[in-house]
Amino acid sequence: MILLVLPEIAEEDRLLHQARRGDRAALSAIYNAYYPPVYRFIRMRTDAAATAEDLAADVFVELVAALGQGKGPRDRLRGWIFRVARNLLYDHHQTHRGFTETVLDEWLPLPVEDGPEAAALHALRSDNARRALHQLTVDQQDVLVLRFGHMLSLQETADILGKQVNAVKQLQLRALDSLRRALRQMGVSDDE
């Protein structure tokens, strides 16, 4: 399973403050710390690795341009960066897309048992989970991946999605409820 690893808030604030003053080393540190998680976040939504690389790089081009104009984030750097990533990705696709096949397979747990029976059962569960997840809104998909796939806190998820923590809690509850209903409609019980 792939996890997003983000810098500590205090370190992020220090780097942002320095970058706003034009410190190139701070900009480089921000890029080095955030490029890998931004790339993985974008890669969840695109099948082409090269496209994800280009879009992730564009996030930092926008950051440098915004800071150069005296704009950009004043605080909550991670929220700003991931909102830009989402916007660039949605502009690229022109529509809201769900999980890619690759990402969903990485997110779903592998079967414990080996053998063809276990592989077939995992494929069936993956297919059911994929179909159920595609019935969720993009925000619901994002909150589930960020909270459970990447193990981010409510605050980190809220920053990335540009929402309040309480809104993320509600979105998560609705996403889990919708996912449960979709799986039941497919004949998948809660204990499978």
MIROTI-940970 format. One record per residue: residue number from 1; residue in one letter; x, y, z of N, C-alpha, C, O, CB in turn. Coordinates in pm, whole numbers. Glycine has a CB too. Layout:
<nodes>
NUM	A	X	Y	Z	X	Y	Z	X	Y	Z	X	Y	Z	X	Y	Z
...
</nodes>
This chain:
<nodes>
1	M	84	-117	0	0	0	0	89	124	0	192	126	68	-96	-1	121
2	I	51	226	-75	126	350	-86	66	451	10	-56	469	14	126	404	-233
3	L	152	517	89	106	618	183	162	754	148	275	765	99	145	580	326
4	L	82	860	173	131	995	159	202	1031	289	143	1018	397	16	1096	127
5	V	325	1075	281	399	1118	399	423	1267	384	489	1312	290	535	1038	415
6	L	367	1345	477	376	1490	471	468	1542	581	478	1480	687	237	1553	483
7	P	535	1656	557	620	1714	660	539	1758	782	418	1779	773	699	1832	604
8	E	607	1773	894	544	1825	1015	496	1968	990	557	2041	912	644	1821	1136
9	I	388	2008	1054	329	2141	1034	429	2251	1068	441	2348	994	202	2156	1120
10	A	502	2236	1180	598	2340	1221	706	2358	1114	744	2471	1082	662	2303	1357
11	E	756	2247	1060	858	2254	954	799	2315	828	864	2395	761	914	2113	924
12	E	677	2279	796	608	2334	680	594	2486	693	622	2559	599	470	2268	662
13	D	550	2532	811	533	2676	834	666	2751	821	671	2859	763	473	2701	974
14	R	772	2693	875	905	2755	868	949	2767	722	996	2872	680	1008	2673	949
15	L	933	2659	646	973	2661	505	890	2761	424	943	2833	340	959	2521	444
16	L	761	2766	450	675	2859	378	715	3003	408	722	3086	317	527	2835	416
17	H	741	3033	534	782	3168	572	912	3207	499	923	3318	447	802	3177	727
18	Q	1007	3116	495	1133	3142	426	1113	3155	275	1173	3241	212	1234	3031	456
19	A	1029	3071	218	1003	3075	74	934	3205	35	962	3261	-71	916	2955	31
20	R	846	3254	120	778	3381	92	878	3496	88	853	3598	23	669	3409	198
21	R	991	3481	157	1096	3585	155	1195	3562	41	1292	3636	29	1170	3587	289
22	G	1171	3461	-44	1255	3438	-160	1369	3341	-139	1460	3334	-222	1309	3565	-205
23	D	1367	3267	-31	1474	3171	0	1462	3050	-94	1368	2972	-85	1467	3126	149
24	R	1560	3036	-184	1558	2927	-282	1577	2791	-216	1519	2692	-261	1668	2948	-387
25	A	1656	2785	-111	1675	2658	-40	1544	2611	21	1516	2491	22	1784	2673	70
26	A	1463	2704	72	1332	2667	129	1240	2616	19	1168	2519	39	1268	2789	201
27	L	1241	2681	-98	1160	2634	-211	1203	2494	-253	1120	2409	-283	1171	2732	-331
28	S	1332	2473	-256	1383	2340	-291	1340	2236	-188	1302	2125	-224	1536	2343	-302
29	A	1345	2271	-60	1302	2179	46	1153	2150	36	1110	2036	58	1336	2237	185
30	I	1073	2251	2	929	2231	-16	905	2134	-132	825	2041	-122	856	2367	-43
31	Y	976	2157	-242	962	2069	-358	1000	1925	-322	927	1831	-353	1050	2119	-475
32	N	1114	1908	-256	1160	1774	-220	1065	1704	-123	1047	1583	-132	1299	1782	-159
33	A	1005	1780	-32	915	1720	66	778	1690	7	716	1590	44	899	1812	185
34	Y	730	1775	-85	593	1762	-132	577	1698	-269	468	1650	-301	531	1895	-134
35	Y	681	1696	-351	662	1637	-484	617	1491	-476	520	1456	-543	792	1646	-564
36	P	683	1405	-397	637	1265	-394	491	1247	-352	420	1172	-419	725	1185	-300
37	P	443	1311	-244	301	1290	-211	205	1354	-313	97	1301	-337	272	1346	-74
38	V	245	1467	-371	159	1529	-473	151	1438	-595	43	1419	-652	213	1670	-513
39	Y	264	1384	-635	264	1291	-749	172	1172	-721	91	1136	-805	408	1242	-779
40	R	185	1112	-603	101	995	-570	-47	1033	-566	-132	955	-611	144	934	-435
41	F	-78	1151	-514	-216	1198	-509	-272	1211	-651	-384	1168	-678	-224	1333	-433
42	I	-195	1271	-741	-240	1287	-880	-245	1152	-951	-335	1127	-1030	-146	1384	-957
43	R	-150	1068	-921	-143	936	-987	-267	852	-957	-303	764	-1036	-18	861	-942
44	M	-333	879	-843	-458	808	-812	-564	834	-917	-655	752	-935	-510	849	-675
45	R	-554	945	-986	-659	987	-1078	-621	982	-1225	-701	1020	-1311	-701	1123	-1045
46	T	-501	938	-1256	-462	931	-1396	-389	801	-1423	-312	753	-1340	-374	1053	-1434
47	D	-413	746	-1541	-350	618	-1576	-207	634	-1627	-131	537	-1629	-432	548	-1680
48	A	-170	754	-1668	-38	776	-1726	57	837	-1624	32	946	-1571	-49	868	-1849
49	A	165	768	-1597	264	817	-1500	325	949	-1549	349	1038	-1468	375	713	-1478
50	A	350	962	-1679	410	1085	-1732	317	1204	-1711	363	1314	-1681	442	1068	-1881
51	T	187	1183	-1727	90	1290	-1703	92	1331	-1557	90	1450	-1525	-52	1246	-1744
52	A	97	1234	-1468	104	1264	-1325	231	1342	-1292	227	1434	-1211	97	1135	-1242
53	E	343	1304	-1353	468	1377	-1330	457	1521	-1376	499	1613	-1305	584	1307	-1402
54	D	401	1542	-1495	387	1677	-1549	296	1763	-1462	328	1877	-1431	333	1672	-1692
55	L	182	1707	-1423	88	1782	-1341	146	1813	-1203	125	1922	-1149	-43	1705	-1327
56	A	218	1718	-1146	281	1742	-1015	384	1853	-1027	393	1938	-938	347	1612	-962
57	A	462	1854	-1133	560	1961	-1154	491	2095	-1170	540	2197	-1121	648	1932	-1276
58	D	377	2096	-1241	302	2221	-1261	254	2281	-1129	242	2403	-1118	183	2196	-1353
59	V	226	2197	-1031	185	2248	-899	294	2340	-844	265	2446	-790	157	2131	-800
60	F	418	2298	-858	528	2375	-802	563	2496	-887	613	2596	-836	650	2287	-785
61	V	537	2488	-1017	551	2605	-1103	451	2711	-1057	485	2828	-1048	528	2567	-1254
62	E	329	2669	-1029	228	2763	-980	265	2821	-844	241	2939	-818	91	2695	-972
63	L	323	2739	-757	365	2787	-626	471	2895	-640	462	3001	-578	418	2672	-541
64	V	572	2869	-721	680	2966	-741	625	3094	-803	662	3204	-761	791	2907	-831
65	A	536	3081	-901	477	3199	-965	395	3280	-865	404	3402	-861	389	3158	-1084
66	A	314	3211	-785	230	3280	-687	315	3352	-582	288	3467	-548	135	3180	-618
67	L	417	3284	-532	504	3348	-433	579	3466	-493	600	3567	-426	604	3246	-376
68	G	618	3453	-619	687	3563	-687	601	3687	-704	652	3798	-715	734	3517	-822
69	Q	470	3668	-707	375	3779	-720	325	3827	-585	237	3913	-578	257	3738	-808
70	G	381	3771	-478	335	3809	-344	202	3746	-307	135	3789	-214	324	3960	-334
71	K	166	3644	-381	40	3574	-356	73	3436	-301	180	3416	-243	-48	3563	-487
72	G	-17	3344	-317	7	3208	-271	-31	3191	-126	-92	3280	-66	153	3170	-291
73	P	4	3079	-70	-40	3048	66	30	3134	170	150	3161	160	-16	2901	97
74	R	-45	3176	269	12	3247	385	35	3149	499	126	3165	580	-83	3364	430
75	D	-48	3046	504	-35	2936	599	-100	2814	535	-157	2824	426	-101	2971	738
76	R	-93	2700	600	-151	2577	546	-101	2547	405	-180	2530	312	-303	2586	544
77	L	29	2539	391	91	2512	263	36	2386	200	7	2383	80	241	2501	279
78	R	21	2279	279	-25	2151	224	-162	2164	162	-188	2105	56	-26	2044	331
79	G	-251	2238	226	-385	2257	170	-380	2327	36	-448	2288	-59	-473	2335	266
80	W	-299	2433	28	-286	2510	-96	-230	2421	-207	-282	2419	-318	-195	2633	-74
81	I	-123	2349	-176	-57	2265	-277	-153	2158	-330	-161	2137	-451	69	2198	-217
82	F	-225	2091	-242	-313	1983	-288	-438	2037	-358	-492	1970	-446	-354	1895	-170
83	R	-485	2155	-319	-597	2215	-393	-555	2248	-535	-630	2224	-630	-649	2342	-321
84	V	-435	2304	-550	-383	2331	-685	-370	2201	-763	-404	2196	-881	-246	2405	-677
85	A	-320	2096	-698	-306	1967	-765	-443	1916	-813	-456	1869	-926	-241	1863	-671
86	R	-542	1925	-728	-678	1879	-767	-730	1962	-883	-785	1907	-978	-776	1888	-648
87	N	-712	2094	-877	-762	2181	-984	-692	2151	-1116	-757	2144	-1220	-742	2328	-946
88	L	-560	2134	-1113	-488	2102	-1236	-532	1967	-1293	-548	1952	-1414	-337	2100	-1210
89	L	-552	1873	-1206	-595	1741	-1251	-734	1747	-1313	-757	1689	-1419	-595	1643	-1134
90	Y	-826	1818	-1248	-962	1828	-1303	-963	1908	-1432	-1038	1875	-1524	-1056	1893	-1200
91	D	-880	2012	-1441	-870	2085	-1568	-817	1995	-1678	-863	2000	-1792	-779	2208	-1552
92	H	-721	1912	-1643	-663	1819	-1742	-768	1721	-1794	-776	1697	-1914	-546	1742	-1680
93	H	-847	1667	-1706	-945	1565	-1745	-1075	1624	-1797	-1149	1557	-1869	-974	1475	-1628
94	Q	-1104	1749	-1763	-1228	1815	-1802	-1351	1752	-1738	-1463	1799	-1759	-1243	1812	-1952
95	T	-1333	1647	-1660	-1442	1584	-1587	-1385	1529	-1458	-1263	1516	-1444	-1511	1470	-1672
96	H	-1471	1498	-1365	-1427	1436	-1240	-1423	1285	-1263	-1524	1223	-1294	-1522	1472	-1121
97	R	-1304	1229	-1248	-1286	1086	-1270	-1264	1016	-1138	-1221	1076	-1039	-1168	1059	-1364
98	G	-1295	890	-1138	-1277	810	-1018	-1141	744	-1015	-1050	781	-1090	-1385	706	-1007
99	F	-1128	647	-927	-1003	575	-911	-959	510	-1041	-1043	466	-1120	-1015	471	-802
100	T	-828	503	-1062	-777	426	-1174	-769	281	-1130	-772	252	-1010	-637	479	-1222
101	E	-758	191	-1226	-749	48	-1195	-625	19	-1109	-633	-56	-1012	-744	-36	-1325
102	T	-513	77	-1145	-387	52	-1074	-397	95	-929	-358	21	-838	-272	125	-1142
103	V	-448	215	-906	-454	269	-770	-549	188	-684	-518	160	-568	-497	415	-773
104	L	-662	150	-737	-756	74	-656	-696	-60	-617	-713	-104	-503	-887	52	-732
105	D	-626	-124	-707	-561	-251	-673	-455	-232	-565	-436	-320	-480	-498	-314	-798
106	E	-384	-118	-567	-285	-90	-464	-352	-61	-330	-297	-94	-225	-196	28	-505
107	W	-470	-1	-333	-538	41	-211	-606	-76	-142	-611	-81	-19	-640	149	-243
108	L	-660	-171	-219	-731	-284	-161	-632	-384	-102	-528	-410	-163	-819	-353	-266
109	P	-662	-440	14	-569	-536	75	-561	-664	-8	-657	-706	-72	-613	-570	218
110	L	-443	-723	-6	-421	-849	-78	-476	-965	3	-484	-956	126	-271	-869	-108
111	P	-512	-1074	-63	-559	-1191	12	-446	-1251	95	-330	-1248	55	-617	-1296	-84
112	V	-483	-1305	209	-384	-1367	298	-341	-1501	242	-223	-1536	247	-441	-1384	440
113	E	-436	-1577	187	-406	-1710	136	-348	-1702	-4	-373	-1606	-78	-532	-1798	137
114	D	-271	-1803	-40	-220	-1815	-176	-306	-1915	-251	-384	-1989	-191	-70	-1857	-177
115	G	-292	-1916	-380	-362	-2015	-460	-464	-1952	-552	-499	-1835	-535	-427	-2115	-372
116	P	-512	-2029	-648	-606	-1976	-746	-741	-1936	-686	-805	-1842	-732	-627	-2077	-854
117	E	-786	-2009	-582	-915	-1976	-521	-908	-1839	-453	-998	-1757	-467	-957	-2084	-420
118	A	-799	-1816	-380	-782	-1688	-311	-768	-1574	-413	-822	-1466	-392	-658	-1693	-219
119	A	-696	-1599	-521	-679	-1497	-625	-813	-1464	-690	-842	-1347	-716	-578	-1545	-732
120	A	-894	-1566	-716	-1026	-1542	-777	-1116	-1465	-682	-1187	-1374	-725	-1092	-1675	-815
121	L	-1114	-1500	-553	-1195	-1429	-454	-1149	-1284	-443	-1233	-1194	-435	-1186	-1498	-317
122	H	-1019	-1259	-444	-967	-1123	-437	-1010	-1043	-561	-1048	-926	-549	-813	-1124	-425
123	A	-1004	-1105	-678	-1046	-1038	-801	-1193	-1000	-795	-1232	-891	-837	-1018	-1126	-923
124	L	-1276	-1091	-743	-1418	-1063	-730	-1441	-949	-632	-1519	-857	-661	-1494	-1188	-684
125	R	-1374	-953	-517	-1388	-845	-419	-1338	-713	-476	-1401	-609	-455	-1310	-879	-290
126	S	-1227	-717	-548	-1173	-595	-609	-1271	-538	-710	-1294	-417	-714	-1038	-623	-676
127	D	-1330	-625	-791	-1427	-579	-890	-1549	-517	-821	-1596	-411	-861	-1469	-694	-982
128	N	-1600	-584	-719	-1715	-529	-645	-1679	-397	-578	-1756	-301	-585	-1764	-629	-538
129	A	-1562	-391	-516	-1519	-267	-450	-1500	-156	-553	-1540	-42	-528	-1388	-290	-372
130	R	-1442	-188	-667	-1420	-88	-772	-1553	-32	-821	-1570	89	-834	-1341	-150	-889
131	R	-1648	-122	-847	-1780	-76	-894	-1849	7	-787	-1911	109	-819	-1869	-196	-933
132	A	-1840	-34	-662	-1903	42	-553	-1837	178	-535	-1905	278	-517	-1896	-37	-421
133	L	-1705	182	-541	-1634	309	-525	-1664	406	-638	-1670	527	-617	-1484	285	-516
134	H	-1683	354	-759	-1715	441	-872	-1853	504	-858	-1883	602	-926	-1707	362	-1002
135	Q	-1938	450	-771	-2069	509	-748	-2062	629	-653	-2158	705	-642	-2165	404	-693
136	L	-1950	646	-584	-1933	757	-491	-1894	883	-567	-1845	876	-679	-1828	724	-384
137	T	-1917	998	-504	-1870	1123	-564	-1718	1128	-555	-1657	1051	-479	-1934	1247	-492
138	V	-1657	1215	-631	-1512	1229	-629	-1465	1270	-490	-1364	1218	-441	-1466	1333	-734
139	D	-1536	1363	-425	-1498	1403	-289	-1506	1285	-192	-1421	1271	-105	-1587	1517	-241
140	Q	-1609	1203	-207	-1621	1085	-119	-1507	987	-145	-1450	932	-51	-1757	1015	-141
141	Q	-1472	966	-272	-1359	879	-304	-1230	935	-243	-1152	862	-182	-1344	863	-457
142	D	-1210	1065	-261	-1088	1128	-209	-1078	1113	-58	-972	1081	-5	-1084	1275	-247
143	V	-1187	1137	13	-1181	1131	159	-1151	988	205	-1078	971	302	-1312	1181	221
144	L	-1206	888	140	-1178	750	179	-1032	713	152	-968	649	236	-1270	654	105
145	V	-980	752	38	-841	721	7	-746	795	102	-651	736	154	-809	758	-138
146	L	-773	922	125	-684	1000	212	-690	952	357	-586	941	423	-720	1148	205
147	R	-809	925	406	-824	885	546	-781	741	570	-708	714	665	-968	904	591
148	F	-825	648	485	-801	506	511	-688	448	425	-616	360	471	-927	429	486
149	G	-673	496	304	-567	448	219	-432	507	255	-330	437	254	-598	477	76
150	H	-431	636	289	-306	704	321	-293	737	469	-192	793	512	-294	830	241
151	M	-395	702	548	-391	716	693	-366	861	738	-296	883	837	-284	627	751
152	L	-421	958	665	-406	1098	705	-508	1133	812	-614	1071	821	-421	1192	582
153	S	-476	1232	892	-567	1277	997	-683	1353	935	-682	1387	817	-493	1366	1101
154	L	-784	1379	1017	-896	1460	969	-849	1598	927	-892	1650	824	-1005	1472	1079
155	Q	-759	1659	1006	-710	1793	973	-631	1792	843	-649	1881	760	-623	1847	1087
156	E	-544	1694	823	-466	1685	699	-559	1666	579	-540	1728	474	-364	1570	707
157	T	-659	1581	595	-755	1557	487	-834	1684	458	-857	1717	342	-850	1443	524
158	A	-874	1755	563	-948	1881	545	-862	1984	471	-911	2053	382	-992	1938	682
159	D	-735	1993	507	-645	2086	439	-634	2053	291	-641	2142	207	-506	2084	505
160	I	-616	1927	261	-599	1885	122	-726	1910	40	-719	1956	-74	-562	1737	116
161	L	-840	1881	100	-967	1896	28	-1021	2038	32	-1119	2070	-36	-1070	1801	84
162	G	-959	2124	113	-1007	2262	125	-1140	2271	196	-1225	2352	160	-1019	2324	-12
163	K	-1158	2186	297	-1284	2181	371	-1256	2192	520	-1142	2178	564	-1361	2050	340
164	Q	-1360	2218	597	-1351	2218	742	-1348	2073	792	-1395	1983	723	-1471	2296	806
165	V	-1291	2053	910	-1281	1918	967	-1419	1855	982	-1437	1738	949	-1209	1922	1102
166	N	-1516	1930	1031	-1651	1875	1048	-1711	1833	914	-1785	1735	906	-1742	1977	1116
167	A	-1681	1909	809	-1731	1872	676	-1668	1742	628	-1734	1660	564	-1703	1986	574
168	V	-1540	1722	660	-1472	1598	622	-1533	1481	700	-1552	1373	644	-1320	1608	649
169	K	-1563	1502	828	-1626	1396	907	-1759	1354	845	-1787	1235	830	-1648	1442	1053
170	Q	-1840	1452	808	-1969	1422	747	-1952	1354	611	-2023	1259	579	-2051	1551	731
171	L	-1857	1403	533	-1830	1344	402	-1786	1199	418	-1828	1113	341	-1723	1425	327
172	Q	-1702	1173	515	-1655	1037	542	-1770	946	582	-1780	834	533	-1548	1038	651
173	L	-1856	994	670	-1972	914	712	-2063	883	594	-2109	770	578	-2050	986	821
174	R	-2090	985	512	-2177	964	395	-2110	868	295	-2177	784	235	-2209	1099	326
175	A	-1978	881	277	-1907	794	184	-1913	649	230	-1940	559	150	-1761	838	170
176	L	-1889	626	359	-1895	488	411	-2035	431	401	-2052	314	368	-1846	484	556
177	D	-2136	514	431	-2274	468	421	-2310	436	276	-2373	333	249	-2370	575	478
178	S	-2271	522	184	-2298	497	42	-2226	374	-9	-2282	296	-86	-2256	618	-42
179	L	-2103	355	36	-2025	239	-3	-2090	111	49	-2100	12	-23	-1880	250	49
180	R	-2134	114	174	-2201	-1	234	-2329	-36	156	-2355	-153	127	-2235	27	384
181	R	-2408	67	124	-2533	43	48	-2504	-14	-90	-2571	-107	-135	-2614	175	34
182	A	-2403	41	-157	-2369	-7	-292	-2324	-152	-288	-2361	-231	-375	-2259	81	-354
183	L	-2245	-188	-189	-2199	-326	-177	-2316	-421	-145	-2322	-532	-198	-2091	-338	-69
184	R	-2407	-377	-61	-2526	-460	-32	-2608	-483	-157	-2658	-593	-180	-2613	-394	77
185	Q	-2624	-379	-239	-2701	-393	-363	-2636	-492	-458	-2704	-553	-541	-2715	-257	-432
186	M	-2505	-508	-447	-2433	-604	-529	-2435	-743	-468	-2381	-837	-526	-2290	-559	-549
187	G	-2497	-756	-351	-2504	-885	-286	-2383	-918	-202	-2363	-1034	-166	-2524	-989	-386
188	V	-2302	-818	-169	-2185	-839	-86	-2223	-806	58	-2267	-694	86	-2063	-752	-134
189	S	-2208	-901	148	-2245	-877	287	-2132	-811	362	-2018	-811	316	-2285	-1007	355
190	D	-2162	-753	479	-2063	-682	561	-1952	-771	610	-1844	-721	641	-2131	-619	677
191	D	-1973	-902	619	-1871	-991	675	-1780	-1053	569	-1695	-1135	602	-1938	-1102	754
192	E	-1796	-1016	442	-1709	-1073	336	-1580	-997	330	-1493	-1029	249	-1777	-1070	199
</nodes>
